[in-house]
Amino acid sequence: MKLVILAVGRGRNMPEAALAGSWMSRIHGGGDIIEVESKLPAGPDRQQDESNRLLRHIDPGTPLVACDPRGRDTASEQLAEMIANWRDAGHGAACFAIGGADGHHDILTRRADRIISFGAATWPHMLFRAMLAEQLYRATTILAGHPYHRG
């Protein structure tokens, strides 16, 4: 099953982008990071534009997870179970969306199958992207019975 991170903002040559890319490249079945940017000024129009740009990369029927600090705190094992359920239901991919500074617009969260968080703390955008990539890799190792998760 291909796992895709949809993210607002460009990683450029940041070390965190390289780290996220490294984790995604290890995912059996494929992993990808798709970046989008809006040229609109900060505010509700930009938030909606960013969410629309993210949604354009999701095929109909593909599961979508919105990463949001108000979402449900999700353990690695729960993430693995979520992915396994979608895989076993015949989905070829799942997308995980990271919004911009103002978060996701309602058009994206209404489309999302799940809204998750990694706790209440605020993380730098690029660091969160790397953390999500590692958790997606970890979820796949849990499903494969690989010892990485215990380390």
Backbone as a printed PyTorch tensor [residue, N CA C, xyz], in Angstrom:
tensor([[[  0.8440,  -1.1740,   0.0000],
         [  0.0000,   0.0000,   0.0000],
         [  0.8900,   1.2370,   0.0000]],

        [[  0.6150,   2.1530,  -0.9120],
         [  1.4000,   3.3860,  -0.9880],
         [  0.8860,   4.3690,   0.0620]],

        [[  1.8020,   4.9860,   0.7840],
         [  1.4740,   5.9880,   1.7910],
         [  2.0230,   7.3300,   1.3260]],

        [[  1.1590,   8.3450,   1.3200],
         [  1.5150,   9.6460,   0.7670],
         [  1.3050,  10.7330,   1.8170]],

        [[  2.3280,  11.5510,   2.0110],
         [  2.1960,  12.7590,   2.8310],
         [  1.9200,  13.9150,   1.8840]],

        [[  0.8140,  14.6010,   2.1100],
         [  0.4700,  15.8170,   1.3750],
         [  0.7550,  16.9710,   2.3200]],

        [[  1.6510,  17.8610,   1.9450],
         [  2.0970,  18.8960,   2.8720],
         [  2.0820,  20.2780,   2.2410]],

        [[  1.6500,  21.2440,   3.0190],
         [  1.7320,  22.6450,   2.6110],
         [  3.1480,  23.1190,   2.8910]],

        [[  3.7610,  23.7810,   1.9180],
         [  5.1120,  24.3220,   2.0890],
         [  6.1510,  23.4870,   1.3810]],

        [[  7.2490,  24.1180,   1.0840],
         [  8.3560,  23.4610,   0.3890],
         [  9.4960,  23.2000,   1.3530]],

        [[ 10.0220,  21.9830,   1.3010],
         [ 11.1200,  21.6080,   2.1720],
         [ 12.4580,  22.1520,   1.7250]],

        [[ 12.5580,  22.4060,   0.4300],
         [ 13.7950,  22.8740,  -0.1710],
         [ 14.9610,  21.9950,   0.2630]],

        [[ 16.0230,  22.5640,   0.7240],
         [ 17.2040,  21.7890,   1.0950],
         [ 17.3590,  21.6430,   2.6040]],

        [[ 16.2500,  21.6560,   3.3200],
         [ 16.3110,  21.5640,   4.7810],
         [ 16.6640,  20.1360,   5.2160]],

        [[ 17.4450,  19.9780,   6.2830],
         [ 17.7890,  18.6350,   6.7570],
         [ 16.5530,  17.8160,   7.1320]],

        [[ 15.5060,  18.4830,   7.6400],
         [ 14.2900,  17.7730,   8.0170],
         [ 13.6090,  17.1620,   6.7860]],

        [[ 13.7000,  17.8450,   5.6460],
         [ 13.1210,  17.3180,   4.4070],
         [ 13.8610,  16.0530,   3.9760]],

        [[ 15.1670,  16.0700,   4.1060],
         [ 15.9540,  14.8850,   3.7680],
         [ 15.6100,  13.7250,   4.7030]],

        [[ 15.4220,  14.0340,   5.9700],
         [ 15.0630,  13.0040,   6.9430],
         [ 13.6960,  12.4060,   6.6070]],

        [[ 12.7150,  13.2580,   6.3220],
         [ 11.3800,  12.7690,   5.9580],
         [ 11.4590,  11.9160,   4.6940]],

        [[ 12.1990,  12.3750,   3.7060],
         [ 12.3470,  11.6180,   2.4730],
         [ 12.9980,  10.2630,   2.7010]],

        [[ 13.9580,  10.2190,   3.6020],
         [ 14.6280,   8.9640,   3.9180],
         [ 13.6470,   7.9560,   4.5100]],

        [[ 12.8330,   8.3920,   5.4730],
         [ 11.8400,   7.4890,   6.0850],
         [ 10.8430,   7.0110,   5.0400]],

        [[ 10.3650,   7.9230,   4.1910],
         [  9.3570,   7.5520,   3.1920],
         [  9.9250,   6.5740,   2.1650]],

        [[ 11.2080,   6.6990,   1.8460],
         [ 11.8190,   5.8020,   0.8580],
         [ 11.9390,   4.3700,   1.3750]],

        [[ 11.8600,   4.1830,   2.6740],
         [ 11.9870,   2.8470,   3.2710],
         [ 10.6670,   2.0830,   3.3190]],

        [[  9.5640,   2.7440,   3.0230],
         [  8.2470,   2.1230,   3.1660],
         [  8.0300,   1.0990,   2.0600]],

        [[  7.7990,  -0.1470,   2.4660],
         [  7.4940,  -1.2090,   1.5190],
         [  6.1300,  -0.9040,   0.8920]],

        [[  6.0720,  -0.9190,  -0.4120],
         [  4.8360,  -0.5630,  -1.0970],
         [  4.8720,   0.8620,  -1.6090]],

        [[  5.8010,   1.6320,  -1.1120],
         [  6.0040,   2.9810,  -1.6180],
         [  5.5340,   4.0750,  -0.6800]],

        [[  6.3060,   5.1130,  -0.6580],
         [  5.9790,   6.3050,   0.1130],
         [  6.3260,   7.5210,  -0.7180]],

        [[  5.5720,   8.5860,  -0.5460],
         [  5.8090,   9.7890,  -1.3360],
         [  5.4380,  11.0130,  -0.5060]],

        [[  6.0640,  12.1240,  -0.8180],
         [  5.7200,  13.4150,  -0.2150],
         [  5.3770,  14.3580,  -1.3600]],

        [[  4.1900,  14.9260,  -1.2960],
         [  3.7460,  15.8950,  -2.2860],
         [  3.5900,  17.2300,  -1.5770]],

        [[  4.2480,  18.2600,  -2.1080],
         [  4.2210,  19.5930,  -1.5020],
         [  3.3870,  20.5380,  -2.3580]],

        [[  2.6340,  21.4020,  -1.6790],
         [  1.8630,  22.4340,  -2.3760],
         [  2.1170,  23.7700,  -1.6930]],

        [[  1.9140,  24.8420,  -2.4440],
         [  2.0580,  26.1930,  -1.8880],
         [  0.9420,  27.0750,  -2.4090]],

        [[  0.5480,  28.0260,  -1.5960],
         [ -0.4110,  29.0470,  -1.9990],
         [  0.3070,  30.3850,  -2.0210]],

        [[ -0.0380,  31.2040,  -2.9660],
         [  0.5590,  32.5410,  -3.0600],
         [ -0.3420,  33.6040,  -2.4230]],

        [[ -1.4630,  33.1760,  -1.8420],
         [ -2.3920,  34.1240,  -1.2240],
         [ -1.8590,  34.6010,   0.1280]],

        [[ -2.2540,  35.8090,   0.5660],
         [ -1.8420,  36.2790,   1.9000],
         [ -2.5130,  35.4390,   2.9900]],

        [[ -1.9170,  35.4450,   4.1790],
         [ -2.4560,  34.6850,   5.3040],
         [ -3.9130,  35.0410,   5.5400]],

        [[ -4.6770,  34.0440,   5.9500],
         [ -6.0850,  34.2590,   6.2400],
         [ -6.9410,  33.1260,   5.7120]],

        [[ -8.2640,  33.2650,   5.8360],
         [ -9.1720,  32.1790,   5.4640],
         [ -9.0940,  31.7970,   3.9830]],

        [[ -8.8600,  32.7700,   3.0970],
         [ -8.7600,  32.4370,   1.6730],
         [ -7.5450,  31.5680,   1.3980]],

        [[ -6.4420,  31.8730,   2.0660],
         [ -5.2330,  31.0690,   1.8940],
         [ -5.4560,  29.6630,   2.4500]],

        [[ -6.0570,  29.5730,   3.6130],
         [ -6.3300,  28.2740,   4.2260],
         [ -7.1800,  27.4070,   3.2840]],

        [[ -8.2030,  27.9930,   2.6850],
         [ -9.0540,  27.2500,   1.7620],
         [ -8.2780,  26.8660,   0.5010]],

        [[ -7.4650,  27.7740,  -0.0070],
         [ -6.6620,  27.4960,  -1.1940],
         [ -5.6860,  26.3480,  -0.9280]],

        [[ -5.0280,  26.3740,   0.2240],
         [ -4.0910,  25.3000,   0.5710],
         [ -4.8170,  23.9530,   0.6490]],

        [[ -5.9640,  23.9410,   1.3070],
         [ -6.7130,  22.6850,   1.4370],
         [ -7.1760,  22.1850,   0.0780]],

        [[ -7.6400,  23.0850,  -0.7850],
         [ -8.0370,  22.6880,  -2.1410],
         [ -6.8600,  22.1120,  -2.9090]],

        [[ -5.6900,  22.7150,  -2.7670],
         [ -4.4970,  22.2290,  -3.4560],
         [ -4.1170,  20.8230,  -2.9620]],

        [[ -4.2580,  20.5820,  -1.6660],
         [ -3.9840,  19.2500,  -1.1330],
         [ -4.9910,  18.2370,  -1.6790]],

        [[ -6.2660,  18.6070,  -1.6810],
         [ -7.3210,  17.6900,  -2.1150],
         [ -7.1870,  17.2810,  -3.5830]],

        [[ -6.5990,  18.1340,  -4.3970],
         [ -6.4170,  17.8100,  -5.8170],
         [ -5.5340,  16.5870,  -6.0430]],

        [[ -4.7620,  16.2210,  -5.0430],
         [ -3.8260,  15.1000,  -5.1780],
         [ -4.3990,  13.7770,  -4.6580]],

        [[ -5.6760,  13.7700,  -4.3020],
         [ -6.2800,  12.5760,  -3.7230],
         [ -7.3040,  12.0120,  -4.6960]],

        [[ -7.0950,  10.7710,  -5.0960],
         [ -8.0620,  10.1110,  -5.9670],
         [ -9.3470,   9.8250,  -5.1850]],

        [[-10.4870,   9.8290,  -5.8690],
         [-11.7500,   9.5000,  -5.1940],
         [-11.6570,   8.1270,  -4.5210]],

        [[-12.1600,   8.0400,  -3.3140],
         [-12.1520,   6.7920,  -2.5660],
         [-10.8830,   6.5070,  -1.7980]],

        [[ -9.8220,   7.2720,  -2.0450],
         [ -8.5730,   7.0700,  -1.3050],
         [ -8.7390,   7.6050,   0.1100]],

        [[ -8.4090,   6.7930,   1.1250],
         [ -8.5190,   7.2740,   2.4970],
         [ -7.6240,   8.4920,   2.7370]],

        [[ -8.1710,   9.4400,   3.5050],
         [ -7.4510,  10.6670,   3.8440],
         [ -7.4350,  10.8370,   5.3510]],

        [[ -6.2540,  11.1240,   5.8700],
         [ -6.0650,  11.4440,   7.2800],
         [ -5.6060,  12.8920,   7.3600]],

        [[ -6.3280,  13.7060,   8.1210],
         [ -5.9170,  15.0870,   8.3700],
         [ -5.1450,  15.1140,   9.6820]],

        [[ -3.9270,  15.6170,   9.6310],
         [ -3.1230,  15.7780,  10.8410],
         [ -3.4500,  17.1470,  11.4140]],

        [[ -3.9310,  17.1540,  12.6400],
         [ -4.4210,  18.3840,  13.2580],
         [ -4.2660,  18.2630,  14.7660]],

        [[ -3.7690,  19.3100,  15.4420],
         [ -3.5870,  19.2060,  16.8950],
         [ -4.8880,  18.9370,  17.6510]],

        [[ -6.0320,  19.2270,  17.0330],
         [ -7.3220,  18.9510,  17.6880],
         [ -7.8250,  17.5470,  17.3980]],

        [[ -7.0530,  16.7820,  16.6110],
         [ -7.4500,  15.4200,  16.2750],
         [ -7.2150,  14.4650,  17.4220]],

        [[ -7.4990,  13.2060,  17.1530],
         [ -7.3490,  12.1690,  18.1670],
         [ -5.8870,  11.7680,  18.2770]],

        [[ -5.3550,  11.8140,  19.4940],
         [ -3.9790,  11.3790,  19.7310],
         [ -3.8810,   9.9080,  19.3270]],

        [[ -2.9060,   9.5880,  18.5000],
         [ -2.8590,   8.2760,  17.8670],
         [ -1.5190,   7.6050,  18.1150]],

        [[ -1.5600,   6.4440,  18.7340],
         [ -0.3560,   5.6590,  18.9930],
         [  0.1030,   4.9610,  17.7150]],

        [[  1.3470,   4.5590,  17.6950],
         [  1.9080,   3.8720,  16.5230],
         [  1.1060,   2.6320,  16.1620]],

        [[  0.7050,   1.8610,  17.1510],
         [ -0.0590,   0.6460,  16.9050],
         [ -1.4320,   0.9610,  16.3040]],

        [[ -2.0490,   2.0570,  16.7430],
         [ -3.3450,   2.4630,  16.1780],
         [ -3.1860,   2.8960,  14.7210]],

        [[ -2.1090,   3.6030,  14.4390],
         [ -1.8330,   4.0190,  13.0670],
         [ -1.6320,   2.7900,  12.1790]],

        [[ -0.8910,   1.8120,  12.6650],
         [ -0.6770,   0.5750,  11.9170],
         [ -2.0050,  -0.1400,  11.6580]],

        [[ -2.8590,  -0.1990,  12.6580],
         [ -4.1600,  -0.8580,  12.5000],
         [ -5.0260,  -0.1330,  11.4680]],

        [[ -5.0050,   1.1860,  11.4960],
         [ -5.7590,   1.9870,  10.5300],
         [ -5.2900,   1.6660,   9.1090]],

        [[ -3.9850,   1.6600,   8.9020],
         [ -3.4200,   1.3680,   7.5850],
         [ -3.7660,  -0.0590,   7.1600]],

        [[ -3.6590,  -1.0130,   8.0830],
         [ -3.9780,  -2.4040,   7.7710],
         [ -5.4360,  -2.5560,   7.3510]],

        [[ -6.3290,  -1.8720,   8.0570],
         [ -7.7520,  -1.9610,   7.7080],
         [ -8.0040,  -1.4460,   6.2940]],

        [[ -7.3790,  -0.3400,   5.9300],
         [ -7.5540,   0.1960,   4.5810],
         [ -6.9180,  -0.7330,   3.5480]],

        [[ -5.7400,  -1.2340,   3.8500],
         [ -5.0660,  -2.1770,   2.9440],
         [ -5.9380,  -3.4100,   2.7210]],

        [[ -6.4590,  -3.9600,   3.8180],
         [ -7.2640,  -5.1710,   3.7340],
         [ -8.6060,  -4.9240,   3.0400]],

        [[ -9.0570,  -3.6780,   3.0360],
         [-10.2940,  -3.3190,   2.3310],
         [-10.0400,  -3.0900,   0.8380]],

        [[ -8.7850,  -3.2060,   0.4050],
         [ -8.4570,  -3.1090,  -1.0050],
         [ -7.9740,  -1.7530,  -1.4810]],

        [[ -7.7140,  -0.8440,  -0.5610],
         [ -7.1960,   0.4670,  -0.9660],
         [ -5.7220,   0.3350,  -1.3420]],

        [[ -5.3530,   0.9520,  -2.4500],
         [ -3.9680,   0.8980,  -2.9020],
         [ -3.1020,   1.9890,  -2.3230]],

        [[ -3.7460,   2.9880,  -1.7100],
         [ -3.0000,   4.1290,  -1.1540],
         [ -3.8070,   4.7560,  -0.0240]],

        [[ -3.1040,   5.5260,   0.7950],
         [ -3.7230,   6.3650,   1.8260],
         [ -2.9100,   7.6540,   1.8870]],

        [[ -3.6060,   8.7690,   2.1070],
         [ -2.9570,  10.0810,   2.1520],
         [ -3.0590,  10.6740,   3.5490]],

        [[ -2.0120,  11.3920,   3.9360],
         [ -1.9180,  12.0440,   5.2430],
         [ -1.6000,  13.5120,   4.9980]],

        [[ -2.5240,  14.3980,   5.3530],
         [ -2.3960,  15.8170,   5.0230],
         [ -1.8910,  16.6290,   6.2060]],

        [[ -0.8980,  17.4690,   5.9240],
         [ -0.3600,  18.4250,   6.8960],
         [ -0.6770,  19.8140,   6.3510]],

        [[ -1.4320,  20.5930,   7.1050],
         [ -1.8410,  21.9210,   6.6550],
         [ -0.7640,  22.9690,   6.8630]],

        [[ -1.1020,  24.1830,   6.4810],
         [ -0.2050,  25.3140,   6.6570],
         [ -0.3080,  25.8930,   8.0570]],

        [[  0.1910,  27.1020,   8.2190],
         [  0.2330,  27.7500,   9.5330],
         [ -1.1420,  27.8920,  10.1740]],

        [[ -2.1810,  28.0450,   9.3390],
         [ -3.5420,  28.1940,   9.8700],
         [ -4.2960,  26.8750,   9.9190]],

        [[ -3.6420,  25.7760,   9.6120],
         [ -4.2900,  24.4670,   9.6600],
         [ -5.1270,  24.1980,   8.4260]],

        [[ -5.9910,  23.2010,   8.5460],
         [ -6.8400,  22.7840,   7.4360],
         [ -8.1570,  23.5520,   7.4200]],

        [[ -8.6410,  23.8080,   6.2230],
         [ -9.9740,  24.3660,   6.0410],
         [-10.9910,  23.2270,   6.2270]],

        [[-12.2220,  23.5970,   6.5500],
         [-13.2820,  22.6070,   6.7500],
         [-13.5010,  21.7100,   5.5390]],

        [[-13.2160,  22.2040,   4.3380],
         [-13.4310,  21.3620,   3.1560],
         [-12.5350,  20.1310,   3.1900]],

        [[-11.3700,  20.2490,   3.7990],
         [-10.4740,  19.0990,   3.9020],
         [-10.8720,  18.2230,   5.0870]],

        [[-11.1470,  18.8070,   6.2270],
         [-11.4700,  17.9720,   7.3930],
         [-12.7920,  17.2360,   7.1940]],

        [[-13.7280,  17.8150,   6.4390],
         [-14.9830,  17.1040,   6.1430],
         [-14.7170,  15.9080,   5.2290]],

        [[-13.7470,  16.0130,   4.3400],
         [-13.3910,  14.9140,   3.4260],
         [-12.5800,  13.8310,   4.1370]],

        [[-11.9130,  14.1970,   5.2230],
         [-11.0050,  13.2700,   5.9050],
         [-11.7580,  12.0930,   6.5230]],

        [[-11.1500,  10.9200,   6.4020],
         [-11.6820,   9.7200,   7.0420],
         [-11.3340,   9.7040,   8.5270]],

        [[-10.2030,  10.3140,   8.8560],
         [ -9.7550,  10.4160,  10.2510],
         [ -9.0410,  11.7430,  10.4440]],

        [[ -9.1050,  12.2450,  11.6660],
         [ -8.3340,  13.4250,  12.0590],
         [ -7.5140,  12.9920,  13.2600]],

        [[ -6.1880,  13.0440,  13.0990],
         [ -5.3010,  12.5610,  14.1490],
         [ -4.3250,  13.6390,  14.5800]],

        [[ -3.7170,  13.4070,  15.7500],
         [ -2.6440,  14.2800,  16.2220],
         [ -1.5610,  13.4100,  16.8340]],

        [[ -0.4260,  14.0220,  17.0580],
         [  0.6580,  13.3840,  17.7950],
         [  0.8540,  14.1330,  19.1080]],

        [[ -0.2500,  14.4740,  19.7640],
         [ -0.2020,  15.1750,  21.0310],
         [ -0.5620,  16.6410,  20.8730]],

        [[ -0.6330,  17.3320,  21.9930],
         [ -1.0940,  18.7140,  22.0170],
         [  0.0060,  19.7300,  21.7120]],

        [[  1.2540,  19.2970,  21.7030],
         [  2.3550,  20.2330,  21.4680],
         [  2.3230,  20.7540,  20.0330]],

        [[  2.8230,  21.9580,  19.8460],
         [  2.9850,  22.5290,  18.5090],
         [  4.3940,  22.2110,  18.0370]],

        [[  4.4830,  21.6450,  16.8220],
         [  5.7740,  21.2490,  16.2680],
         [  6.1050,  22.1000,  15.0560]],

        [[  7.3860,  22.3760,  14.8200],
         [  7.7530,  23.0360,  13.5700],
         [  7.2710,  22.1720,  12.4000]],

        [[  6.7710,  22.8300,  11.3710],
         [  6.1580,  22.1300,  10.2460],
         [  7.0620,  21.0410,   9.6720]],

        [[  8.2910,  21.3680,   9.3710],
         [  9.1800,  20.3940,   8.7390],
         [  9.5590,  19.2570,   9.6890]],

        [[  9.6640,  19.5560,  10.9810],
         [  9.9530,  18.5020,  11.9430],
         [  8.7590,  17.5610,  12.0560]],

        [[  7.5460,  18.1100,  12.0550],
         [  6.3570,  17.2550,  12.1080],
         [  6.2920,  16.3560,  10.8720]],

        [[  6.6590,  16.8910,   9.7310],
         [  6.6580,  16.0920,   8.5050],
         [  7.5960,  14.8880,   8.6710]],

        [[  8.7840,  15.1170,   9.2210],
         [  9.7260,  14.0160,   9.4500],
         [  9.1760,  13.0370,  10.4820]],

        [[  8.5250,  13.5450,  11.5240],
         [  7.9330,  12.6690,  12.5390],
         [  6.8250,  11.8130,  11.9410]],

        [[  5.9790,  12.3960,  11.1060],
         [  4.9170,  11.6260,  10.4620],
         [  5.5150,  10.5580,   9.5550]],

        [[  6.5310,  10.9100,   8.7790],
         [  7.1740,   9.9370,   7.8950],
         [  7.7300,   8.7700,   8.7050]],

        [[  8.3600,   9.0600,   9.8300],
         [  8.9010,   7.9890,  10.6760],
         [  7.7630,   7.1250,  11.2080]],

        [[  6.6700,   7.7260,  11.6180],
         [  5.5430,   6.9540,  12.1470],
         [  4.8910,   6.0860,  11.0690]],

        [[  4.8490,   6.5690,   9.8410],
         [  4.3160,   5.7470,   8.7520],
         [  5.2370,   4.5540,   8.4940]],

        [[  6.5430,   4.8120,   8.5050],
         [  7.4980,   3.7020,   8.3670],
         [  7.3390,   2.7270,   9.5310]],

        [[  7.2400,   3.2450,  10.7370],
         [  7.0760,   2.4030,  11.9260],
         [  5.8160,   1.5470,  11.7960]],

        [[  4.7190,   2.1520,  11.3370],
         [  3.4620,   1.4050,  11.1780],
         [  3.6530,   0.2320,  10.2220]],

        [[  4.3920,   0.4570,   9.1390],
         [  4.6050,  -0.6320,   8.1880],
         [  5.4890,  -1.7210,   8.7730]],

        [[  6.4300,  -1.3510,   9.6400],
         [  7.2660,  -2.3830,  10.2730],
         [  6.4590,  -3.1660,  11.3060]],

        [[  5.5290,  -2.5110,  11.9820],
         [  4.6470,  -3.2140,  12.9200],
         [  3.8470,  -4.2610,  12.1460]],

        [[  3.2860,  -3.8590,  11.0150],
         [  2.4660,  -4.7720,  10.2140],
         [  3.2790,  -5.9290,   9.6490]],

        [[  4.5560,  -5.6790,   9.3720],
         [  5.4310,  -6.7160,   8.8170],
         [  6.0520,  -7.5940,   9.9100]],

        [[  5.8250,  -7.2520,  11.1900],
         [  6.4360,  -8.0150,  12.2840],
         [  7.9280,  -7.7930,  12.3920]],

        [[  8.4000,  -6.6890,  11.8500],
         [  9.8330,  -6.3520,  11.8680],
         [ 10.2230,  -5.8550,  13.2610]],

        [[ 11.4300,  -6.1370,  13.7290],
         [ 11.8350,  -5.7200,  15.0780],
         [ 12.0670,  -4.2200,  15.2640]],

        [[ 12.0650,  -3.4210,  14.1990],
         [ 12.3170,  -1.9860,  14.3250],
         [ 11.4520,  -1.3540,  15.4070]],

        [[ 10.1940,  -1.7120,  15.4640],
         [  9.2570,  -1.0800,  16.3960],
         [  9.6700,  -1.2670,  17.8500]],

        [[ 10.2920,  -2.3510,  18.1530],
         [ 10.6790,  -2.6180,  19.5490],
         [ 11.9180,  -1.8440,  19.9570]],

        [[ 12.6310,  -1.2820,  18.9820],
         [ 13.8930,  -0.6000,  19.2500],
         [ 13.6680,   0.7160,  19.7780]]])
